[in-house]
Amino acid sequence: MLAFLPPRKSLLSAAACLLFTILPATSWAQVQVIHAGQLLAVPGQAPLKQQTLVVTDGKITGVFPGYISLDKFADDARLIDLSSSFVMPGLMDMHVHLQGELGPNNDSETLRLSDADVAMKSVFFAEKTLMSGFTTVRDLGAKPEQIYALRDAIDKGWVSGPRIIAAGRVSITGGHADVDGMRADLLEKFTAKTVCDGPFDCRRATRRAIKFGADLIKITSTGGVLSDTNTGTGVQMTDGELKEVVETAHGLGRKVASHAHAAAGINAALRAGVDSIEHGSYADEESIRLFKQSGAYLVPTLLAGDTVVNMAKTADFMSDDIKAKAIRVGGDMLKNFSRAQRAGVNIAFGTDSGVSRHGGNAREAVLMFEGGMSAAEILKSATVNAAKLIGYQDSLGTLEKGKLADIIATGISPLEDISALLTVDFVMKAGKVVKAHEKS
């Protein structure tokens, strides 16, 4: 449990003396000292017991064995007592959609909610995500102006939410990320200016998405489950279109994530050089070879598959086309994930929340464990691997000196029970405590 305690005096320990020599006096402003009962500083390595983390101006400035007394710091230093908790880096979800949640009112909300309404709903979902322990997310499909504004507002501290890496979507006409299921005049109205046809037009669309603020590009190399059409989940983008998007994005310093279910679409996207495959439901032996050859990441989104299967069987708002795809694809995702992770494919944690409920992101970890992934590897996928995928490995993913203080704590170790991630007691983002469970 957490307690904020006033400064107190104690005898110098050897670790405290070391701390005194390492931390300059100028770094003592806004110091927070965290006593961690168990500390997983580097996921993938063994946790350490009874450690002290020092946070100064939002960054980690020291990690020391034992519990360091506050008398080595400025008078306004604060102790955060997590001595009965498991402490680790903030979780990272590489596939979310913060602007909504799948449900029976989606069609009416599309027509009734203004852009301002959507933005306000996004703020609500962002805060729920942060409070569940996810301090960084990739949003892979939203109204561009609203999601970029939310990203920037969070960065400026205007609203509370996770750090957002926001995608610009590039889709072909009639593809999974294009609008569907509406009458003709509405299809025209809602079609995005980044829908394209042919390599050169997809180059234009990619440049436009980046011009207007995209941190990365999201493409759909195959059909999708939730498109209200019977076009299936097979290949949709041509090799030329895929290559042009990837080369253009990489040339402008942006990574590319590809939604892909069918093996042929996964393989085409990997050959084109994408940085991650989202879902990867039917990856085959060639897919695994290409994953390992390129170093691309699989973002499995098992929670989305589990969610749509349950909805298709129990709810009545899905069309017959969507229900059929949901039951088939969602039901196959877990066993295909198991094969990929056993083969050594790079895995980065991602849920597709927005299909599932925001704030329940950690349920993905439970499904990954059911799919045969160890708890240690799951935690690594949601920290170290995710940070590498977005190019933030120098500032996020581990609790080491110089990195941002994105820190969470649970009452029991998720290495012993992965479901511990479902109840995060403490959340700090860049040194700011946003959730604290205080001692009574």
C-alpha positions as CSV (number, residue, x, y, z in Angstrom):
1,M,0.0,0.0,0.0
2,L,1.0,3.6,-0.6
3,A,1.7,6.3,1.9
4,F,3.1,9.8,1.5
5,L,5.3,10.4,4.5
6,P,7.0,13.6,5.7
7,P,10.8,13.9,5.7
8,R,12.5,12.0,8.5
9,K,16.0,11.6,9.9
10,S,18.0,8.4,10.1
11,L,21.6,7.1,10.2
12,L,23.6,7.0,7.0
13,S,23.7,3.7,5.2
14,A,26.3,2.7,2.7
15,A,23.8,3.1,-0.1
16,A,22.9,6.5,1.2
17,C,26.5,7.6,1.2
18,L,26.8,6.4,-2.4
19,L,23.6,8.3,-3.3
20,F,25.0,11.5,-1.7
21,T,28.1,11.3,-4.0
22,I,26.1,10.5,-7.1
23,L,23.2,13.1,-7.0
24,P,24.3,16.7,-7.3
25,A,22.6,19.3,-5.1
26,T,21.1,21.0,-8.2
27,S,19.1,17.8,-8.9
28,W,17.3,17.8,-5.5
29,A,14.4,19.9,-6.6
30,Q,11.1,18.0,-6.7
31,V,12.6,14.8,-5.4
32,Q,10.5,11.7,-4.9
33,V,11.9,8.7,-3.1
34,I,10.2,5.3,-3.8
35,H,10.7,2.4,-1.5
36,A,9.8,-0.7,-3.6
37,G,9.2,-4.1,-1.9
38,Q,9.9,-5.8,-5.2
39,L,11.3,-3.9,-8.2
40,L,11.2,-5.2,-11.7
41,A,13.5,-2.5,-13.1
42,V,14.2,-4.3,-16.4
43,P,11.5,-6.7,-17.5
44,G,13.0,-9.9,-18.7
45,Q,15.4,-9.9,-15.7
46,A,14.7,-11.0,-12.2
47,P,13.0,-8.6,-9.8
48,L,15.0,-7.3,-6.8
49,K,13.8,-6.9,-3.3
50,Q,13.8,-3.8,-1.1
51,Q,15.0,-1.2,-3.6
52,T,14.9,2.6,-3.6
53,L,14.0,4.6,-6.8
54,V,14.9,8.3,-6.9
55,V,12.8,10.5,-9.2
56,T,13.8,14.0,-9.9
57,D,11.8,16.4,-12.2
58,G,10.0,13.5,-13.8
59,K,13.0,11.3,-14.5
60,I,14.7,8.4,-12.6
61,T,18.0,9.7,-11.2
62,G,19.0,6.7,-9.1
63,V,18.2,3.1,-8.3
64,F,19.7,1.7,-5.1
65,P,19.6,-1.4,-2.9
66,G,17.9,-1.1,0.4
67,Y,15.6,1.7,1.6
68,I,17.4,5.1,1.5
69,S,16.4,7.6,4.2
70,L,15.0,11.0,3.2
71,D,17.6,12.9,5.2
72,K,19.9,12.7,2.2
73,F,17.6,14.9,0.2
74,A,16.2,18.4,0.3
75,D,13.7,19.2,3.0
76,D,10.7,19.0,0.6
77,A,11.6,15.5,-0.7
78,R,8.7,13.0,-0.5
79,L,8.7,9.4,0.4
80,I,6.4,7.1,-1.6
81,D,6.1,3.9,0.4
82,L,5.6,0.9,-1.9
83,S,7.4,-1.4,0.4
84,S,4.6,-3.9,0.3
85,S,4.1,-3.7,-3.5
86,F,5.5,-5.0,-6.7
87,V,6.9,-2.1,-8.7
88,M,7.6,-2.0,-12.5
89,P,7.6,0.2,-15.5
90,G,4.3,1.6,-16.8
91,L,2.5,-0.7,-19.2
92,M,2.3,0.2,-22.9
93,D,-0.5,-0.8,-25.3
94,M,0.4,-0.7,-28.9
95,H,-3.1,-0.9,-30.4
96,V,-6.0,1.2,-29.1
97,H,-8.8,3.3,-30.5
98,L,-9.6,6.0,-27.9
99,Q,-12.5,7.6,-29.7
100,G,-15.1,4.9,-29.0
101,E,-16.1,1.5,-28.0
102,L,-17.8,-1.2,-30.0
103,G,-21.5,-1.5,-29.2
104,P,-25.1,-1.3,-30.5
105,N,-25.1,2.6,-30.7
106,N,-22.1,3.0,-33.0
107,D,-24.1,3.8,-36.1
108,S,-26.3,6.4,-34.4
109,E,-23.3,8.0,-32.6
110,T,-21.6,8.5,-35.9
111,L,-24.5,10.7,-37.0
112,R,-25.4,12.3,-33.7
113,L,-22.0,13.1,-32.0
114,S,-20.2,16.2,-33.1
115,D,-16.4,16.3,-33.4
116,A,-16.4,18.0,-30.0
117,D,-18.4,15.2,-28.5
118,V,-16.0,12.7,-29.8
119,A,-13.1,14.6,-28.4
120,M,-14.7,14.7,-25.0
121,K,-15.4,11.0,-25.0
122,S,-11.8,10.4,-26.0
123,V,-10.6,12.3,-22.9
124,F,-12.8,10.1,-20.8
125,F,-11.4,6.9,-22.3
126,A,-7.8,8.2,-22.1
127,E,-8.1,8.7,-18.4
128,K,-9.6,5.3,-17.9
129,T,-6.6,3.8,-19.8
130,L,-4.1,5.7,-17.7
131,M,-5.7,4.8,-14.4
132,S,-5.5,1.1,-15.3
133,G,-1.7,1.3,-15.5
134,F,-1.1,2.0,-19.2
135,T,1.1,5.1,-19.4
136,T,1.8,5.0,-23.2
137,V,-0.4,3.9,-26.1
138,R,-0.4,3.8,-29.9
139,D,-3.8,4.9,-31.2
140,L,-4.2,3.2,-34.6
141,G,-7.3,4.8,-36.1
142,A,-9.2,7.9,-35.1
143,K,-10.4,11.2,-36.5
144,P,-7.1,12.8,-37.1
145,E,-7.7,16.4,-35.9
146,Q,-9.3,15.2,-32.6
147,I,-6.7,12.5,-31.8
148,Y,-3.8,14.8,-32.5
149,A,-5.3,17.4,-30.3
150,L,-5.8,14.9,-27.5
151,R,-2.2,13.8,-27.9
152,D,-0.9,17.3,-27.6
153,A,-3.3,18.3,-24.8
154,I,-2.0,15.4,-22.7
155,D,1.6,16.3,-23.5
156,K,0.9,19.9,-22.3
157,G,-0.8,18.7,-19.1
158,W,-4.2,20.1,-20.0
159,V,-5.9,16.7,-19.6
160,S,-5.0,13.4,-18.0
161,G,-4.2,10.4,-20.2
162,P,-1.4,8.1,-21.4
163,R,1.3,9.3,-23.8
164,I,-0.2,8.9,-27.2
165,I,1.6,7.8,-30.4
166,A,-1.1,8.7,-33.0
167,A,-1.5,7.1,-36.4
168,G,-2.7,8.5,-39.6
169,R,-4.7,5.9,-41.6
170,V,-4.0,5.2,-45.2
171,S,-6.6,2.9,-46.9
172,I,-7.6,1.9,-50.3
173,T,-11.1,2.6,-51.7
174,G,-13.4,-0.1,-50.3
175,G,-10.7,-1.5,-48.0
176,H,-11.1,-2.2,-44.3
177,A,-10.3,1.3,-43.0
178,D,-12.6,3.0,-45.6
179,V,-16.2,3.7,-44.5
180,D,-18.9,1.1,-45.2
181,G,-22.4,0.1,-44.4
182,M,-24.0,3.5,-45.1
183,R,-26.1,4.9,-47.9
184,A,-24.2,6.4,-50.9
185,D,-24.3,10.1,-49.9
186,L,-23.0,9.4,-46.5
187,L,-20.2,7.2,-47.9
188,E,-19.1,10.2,-49.9
189,K,-19.4,12.5,-46.8
190,F,-17.3,10.3,-44.5
191,T,-14.6,9.1,-46.9
192,A,-11.3,10.3,-45.6
193,K,-8.8,12.2,-47.8
194,T,-6.2,9.6,-47.1
195,V,-8.1,6.9,-49.0
196,C,-6.1,6.1,-52.1
197,D,-5.9,3.9,-55.2
198,G,-2.7,2.8,-56.8
199,P,0.9,3.4,-55.7
200,F,1.3,7.1,-56.6
201,D,-2.0,8.0,-55.0
202,C,-1.1,6.1,-51.8
203,R,2.2,8.1,-51.8
204,R,0.1,11.2,-51.8
205,A,-2.2,9.9,-49.0
206,T,0.8,9.0,-46.8
207,R,2.4,12.4,-47.2
208,R,-0.9,14.0,-46.4
209,A,-1.4,12.0,-43.2
210,I,2.1,12.9,-42.0
211,K,1.7,16.6,-43.0
212,F,-1.4,16.8,-40.7
213,G,0.3,15.3,-37.7
214,A,0.6,11.5,-37.9
215,D,3.3,9.9,-35.7
216,L,3.1,6.7,-37.7
217,I,1.1,5.3,-40.6
218,K,-1.6,2.6,-40.2
219,I,-2.5,0.6,-43.3
220,T,-4.9,-2.4,-43.8
221,S,-3.2,-4.9,-46.1
222,T,-6.2,-7.3,-45.6
223,G,-9.9,-7.1,-45.0
224,G,-11.2,-6.9,-41.4
225,V,-13.7,-8.4,-39.1
226,L,-15.8,-5.3,-38.3
227,S,-16.2,-3.9,-41.9
228,D,-19.9,-4.3,-42.7
229,T,-19.2,-6.0,-45.9
230,N,-18.7,-9.6,-47.2
231,T,-15.3,-8.8,-48.8
232,G,-13.6,-11.2,-46.4
233,T,-10.3,-10.9,-44.6
234,G,-8.0,-11.6,-47.5
235,V,-5.4,-9.4,-49.3
236,Q,-6.7,-6.0,-50.3
237,M,-3.7,-3.7,-50.9
238,T,-1.4,-4.5,-53.9
239,D,2.4,-5.0,-53.5
240,G,2.9,-1.6,-55.3
241,E,0.6,0.2,-52.9
242,L,2.2,-1.4,-49.8
243,K,5.7,-0.6,-51.0
244,E,4.9,3.0,-51.8
245,V,3.3,3.6,-48.4
246,V,6.2,2.1,-46.5
247,E,9.0,3.8,-48.5
248,T,7.3,7.2,-48.3
249,A,6.6,6.9,-44.5
250,H,10.1,5.7,-43.8
251,G,11.5,8.4,-45.9
252,L,9.7,10.9,-43.7
253,G,10.8,9.3,-40.5
254,R,7.6,7.4,-39.7
255,K,7.0,3.8,-39.0
256,V,4.2,1.7,-40.5
257,A,1.7,-0.6,-38.8
258,S,-0.3,-3.0,-40.9
259,H,-3.6,-4.5,-39.9
260,A,-3.5,-8.0,-41.4
261,H,-5.4,-11.3,-40.9
262,A,-4.8,-13.6,-43.9
263,A,-1.3,-15.0,-44.4
264,A,-0.9,-13.6,-47.9
265,G,-1.6,-10.1,-46.6
266,I,0.7,-10.5,-43.6
267,N,3.5,-11.7,-45.9
268,A,3.0,-9.0,-48.5
269,A,3.2,-6.3,-45.7
270,L,6.3,-7.9,-44.2
271,R,8.0,-8.0,-47.6
272,A,7.2,-4.4,-48.1
273,G,9.0,-3.5,-44.8
274,V,6.3,-2.7,-42.3
275,D,7.4,-2.3,-38.7
276,S,4.5,-4.2,-37.1
277,I,1.6,-6.5,-38.0
278,E,-1.6,-6.0,-36.1
279,H,-3.6,-9.1,-35.3
280,G,-1.6,-11.5,-37.6
281,S,-4.4,-14.1,-37.2
282,Y,-3.3,-16.6,-39.8
283,A,0.5,-16.2,-39.9
284,D,2.0,-19.2,-41.6
285,E,5.6,-20.6,-41.8
286,E,6.5,-18.0,-44.4
287,S,5.2,-15.2,-42.1
288,I,7.3,-16.5,-39.2
289,R,10.4,-16.5,-41.4
290,L,9.7,-12.9,-42.6
291,F,9.0,-11.7,-39.1
292,K,12.3,-13.1,-37.9
293,Q,14.2,-11.9,-40.9
294,S,12.9,-8.3,-40.7
295,G,12.6,-7.9,-36.9
296,A,9.1,-6.7,-37.3
297,Y,6.7,-7.1,-34.3
298,L,3.5,-8.9,-34.0
299,V,0.8,-7.1,-32.0
300,P,-1.6,-9.9,-31.3
301,T,-4.8,-8.2,-30.0
302,L,-6.2,-11.4,-28.5
303,L,-8.6,-9.4,-26.5
304,A,-10.3,-8.0,-29.6
305,G,-10.8,-11.6,-30.9
306,D,-12.2,-12.7,-27.6
307,T,-14.5,-9.7,-27.4
308,V,-16.0,-10.0,-30.9
309,V,-16.6,-13.8,-30.5
310,N,-18.6,-13.2,-27.4
311,M,-20.5,-10.3,-28.9
312,A,-21.3,-12.3,-32.1
313,K,-22.8,-15.1,-30.0
314,T,-24.7,-13.0,-27.4
315,A,-25.5,-9.6,-29.0
316,D,-27.9,-8.7,-31.8
317,F,-26.4,-5.5,-33.2
318,M,-23.9,-7.1,-35.6
319,S,-24.8,-7.9,-39.2
320,D,-24.6,-11.5,-40.4
321,D,-21.4,-10.7,-42.4
322,I,-19.7,-9.3,-39.3
323,K,-20.9,-12.2,-37.0
324,A,-19.5,-14.8,-39.4
325,K,-16.1,-13.2,-39.6
326,A,-16.0,-12.5,-35.9
327,I,-16.7,-16.1,-34.9
328,R,-14.2,-17.5,-37.5
329,V,-11.3,-15.1,-37.0
330,G,-11.7,-14.4,-33.3
331,G,-11.9,-18.1,-32.6
332,D,-8.6,-18.8,-34.4
333,M,-6.5,-16.0,-33.0
334,L,-5.3,-17.6,-29.8
335,K,-3.8,-20.8,-31.4
336,N,-2.1,-18.8,-34.1
337,F,-0.6,-16.5,-31.5
338,S,0.7,-19.5,-29.7
339,R,2.5,-20.8,-32.7
340,A,4.1,-17.4,-33.5
341,Q,5.4,-16.8,-30.0
342,R,6.7,-20.3,-29.7
343,A,8.6,-19.7,-32.9
344,G,10.4,-16.7,-31.4
345,V,8.5,-13.9,-33.3
346,N,9.0,-10.4,-31.6
347,I,5.8,-9.7,-29.7
348,A,4.6,-6.2,-28.6
349,F,1.6,-6.0,-26.3
350,G,-1.6,-4.6,-27.9
351,T,-5.3,-5.0,-27.3
352,D,-7.4,-3.2,-30.0
353,S,-9.2,-1.6,-27.0
354,G,-12.1,0.3,-28.4
355,V,-13.3,-3.1,-29.7
356,S,-13.0,-4.2,-26.1
357,R,-13.7,-1.8,-23.1
358,H,-11.1,0.9,-22.3
359,G,-9.5,0.3,-18.9
360,G,-9.7,-3.4,-19.3
361,N,-6.5,-3.6,-21.4
362,A,-4.7,-5.9,-19.0
363,R,-7.1,-8.7,-19.9
364,E,-4.9,-9.2,-22.9
365,A,-2.1,-10.4,-20.6
366,V,-4.4,-13.1,-19.2
367,L,-5.2,-14.3,-22.7
368,M,-1.5,-14.2,-23.7
369,F,-0.7,-16.4,-20.7
370,E,-3.5,-18.8,-21.7
371,G,-1.8,-18.9,-25.1
372,G,1.4,-20.2,-23.6
373,M,3.5,-17.1,-23.1
374,S,5.3,-16.8,-19.8
375,A,4.4,-14.0,-17.4
376,A,8.0,-12.6,-17.7
377,E,7.7,-12.4,-21.5
378,I,4.3,-10.8,-21.3
379,L,5.6,-8.1,-19.0
380,K,8.6,-7.6,-21.4
381,S,6.2,-7.3,-24.4
382,A,4.3,-4.5,-22.6
383,T,7.4,-2.6,-21.7
384,V,10.8,-3.2,-23.3
385,N,9.4,-4.5,-26.6
386,A,6.7,-1.9,-26.9
387,A,9.3,0.9,-26.3
388,K,11.5,-0.5,-29.0
389,L,8.6,-0.7,-31.4
390,I,7.8,3.0,-31.1
391,G,11.5,4.0,-30.9
392,Y,11.3,5.2,-27.3
393,Q,13.7,2.6,-25.8
394,D,16.0,5.4,-24.6
395,S,13.3,7.0,-22.4
396,L,10.7,4.3,-21.6
397,G,10.3,0.5,-21.0
398,T,12.7,0.1,-18.0
399,L,13.3,1.8,-14.7
400,E,16.9,2.9,-15.1
401,K,18.8,6.1,-14.5
402,G,17.9,8.8,-17.1
403,K,14.6,7.3,-18.1
404,L,11.2,8.8,-17.7
405,A,9.5,7.9,-14.4
406,D,6.6,5.9,-15.7
407,I,5.9,3.6,-12.8
408,I,3.1,1.3,-11.6
409,A,2.6,-1.0,-8.6
410,T,0.5,-4.0,-7.8
411,G,-0.3,-5.7,-4.5
412,I,1.1,-9.0,-5.7
413,S,3.6,-10.0,-8.3
414,P,2.2,-10.4,-11.8
415,L,5.2,-12.8,-12.3
416,E,3.4,-15.1,-9.9
417,D,-0.2,-14.3,-11.0
418,I,-0.5,-12.4,-14.3
419,S,-4.1,-11.4,-13.3
420,A,-2.4,-9.0,-10.8
421,L,-2.2,-6.5,-13.7
422,L,-6.0,-6.2,-13.6
423,T,-5.7,-4.3,-10.3
424,V,-3.0,-1.6,-10.5
425,D,-2.8,0.3,-7.2
426,F,-0.4,3.0,-8.1
427,V,0.4,4.9,-11.3
428,M,3.0,7.5,-11.9
429,K,3.6,9.1,-15.3
430,A,6.7,11.2,-15.9
431,G,7.0,11.7,-12.2
432,K,3.5,12.7,-11.6
433,V,1.4,10.5,-9.3
434,V,-2.0,10.0,-11.0
435,K,-3.3,7.1,-8.9
436,A,-2.3,6.4,-5.3
437,H,-3.7,3.8,-2.9
438,E,-3.0,5.4,0.5
439,K,-2.7,3.6,3.8
440,S,-5.5,4.2,6.2
